[in-house]
Amino acid sequence: MNQCIILFLKYPLKNKVKTRLSKDLDADIVTKLYECFVFDILSEIKKTEIALKVYYTQIAPIDNYKKWLGDSIDLTPQKGKNLGEKLQNAFLDVYNCGFNKVVTIGSDIPSITSFTLKKAFCYLDTFNGVIGPCFDGGYYLIGINKQFYNANIFENINWSSNIVFSQTIEK
């Protein structure tokens, strides 16, 4: 019970997920695509045999999430005013559950593999943290060892900008 993956996700409501894609694609197709992303990610996480905690937005009741994902998924509502606070609260929650190595991903990276997730935890055996940069200036994965965690790592970040990665690694 040393490792845990945190997955952030939303309930697949039409025009509430992957909204930038809806400019070019039918909203129903985008919603279905998002659902496929989530199930692909969950499939890869399952292959790792690492504990999973899903932090969900409260745009739908928890019963909707349970019906969609099944009762076996550990669901916790996201808490915080912005992504930084939500990440901070999720990390602290998982550390308080007894986990020491924690990796967080979002639900918009369908190309994530179990190998990549396992490799992130291997890096945490040697390093205090691990981060997977994106071409848009953000990151798709961040992992932090409990003893290295600093509450300000997610503070004063310009979320949804092209400098998220650089601001984070400066911390």
N, C-alpha and C positions, 0 to 999 in steps of 0.2 A: 504493500500500500504506500509506495514511495512516489509513484508517478501518476499524473493526472493530465488529461487533455480537457481544456475548456473549449466548447464550441458556442459561439454567439450566433443566434438566428432569430428570424422573424417568422410569424405565421404567414403562409402563402395566400395573402389576400390580393385580389386583382387591384392593380395600380398602387400597391403598397410595397412591392418588392421589385428590385432591379428596375427602378423607374427610368433610368437613363436609356435602357434598352427599349422601353415602351415608345420612345420617340420614333424608332425605326421598325418595330415589330408589333404585331397585335398583342394587346395586353393579356389575353388568355394564353397565348403561346409563351409570353414572358413568365407568367405565373407558373405554368407547367414546367418550363425550363428551370426555374428556381427550385421547384420541388425535386426535379431530377438532380440538380446540383447537391441538394441536401442529402438525398439518399445515396448518391455516389460517395460523398464525404463520409457519411455514417458507415458505409460499407468498408471504406479504407481504414477508418478508426477501429472498427471491429477486428480487422485483421491484425492490429497491433497488440491486442489483448491488454491494452492499457486502460485504466479507469477513465470514464467519461462523465463530465458534468455539462449539461446543456443550460445555457443562460439565454432566456427568451425575452423578447419585447412583449409588453402587455397589451398589444393591439388586438388580442383575442384571448378569451378565457383559457385557463390551463386545461380544461376538459377538451377543448379543440386540439391543443397540442398533443394530448394523450391519445386522442382518436387518430390523429395524423401519424404520430411517431411510435405509438405503442406504450404500454404501461411500464416497460422495463427501463425506459430512459429516465435518468435522474434530472428532473427539470427544476430550475430555480429562476425566478424572475430577475431580470436585470435591474440594478439599483444605481441611480445616479442621474445627473442632469445632462451629462455629455459622455462621449465615448471614453474619455480619460477616467472619469469617476466610475463608469461601469466596469472598465478593466481593473481599476484599482480594487473595487469592492469584490469582484469575482476572484482575483488572485488571493486577497486576504481571506475570503470565505473558504477557498480550497486549502490554503495553508492551515487554517483553523480546523479543517477536517482531518489533518494529519499528513497531508502530502508535502513533500519537500521539493520535488521537481515538477514544474508546471509549465505546460505549453498551451498557448491560446491561438485559435484560428477562427476565422469567420466562415460564413456559409456561402461565400461567393468565390471559392477557389476549387472548382470541380476537378482540377488537374492534380490536386494534392494526392500523394500516395502514402501508403503505409510505410514504405521505405523512408520517405522524407520525414515523416513523423518520428519513426524510431531513431533516425539519424539525429534529429534535434535533441532527443533525450541522451543519445551518446555524447553529443557535444556538452550537455549539462553535466556529464560525468567529469569533464576536464575543465570547462569554463563556467563562469558565474551566470552567463546569459547567452542566448542565441536569438538571432533575428533574421528573417528572410525578406530581403528587400524586393520591392516591385518596381517595374519600369515607370510607374506614375509618381514615384517619390514616396510612396507609402511602404507598408510591409504586409505580408500575408500570414506571418507567423511570428510570435514572440514567446520566448521561454525564459524563465528566471528561476534560479535556485532560491529557496526560502531564505537562507542565511545572507544572500546578497540583496534581497528585495529592499527597495527604498521607496517609500510612499510617494515621493515626488517624481518618480520616473514617468508618470502619465500626466503630470501637471504642466500647464503652459505650453501645450502642443496645439498647433494650428491644424486641427483634424480636418480631413477631406481636402488637404492641400498637397502640393508637390514637395513639401519640406518636412513631412511627418517623420520619415525615416531619419533624416539628418538631425532633426531636433531630438529624437529619441536617443540616438546613439551618443549625442553630446552629454547625456545624463549619466 
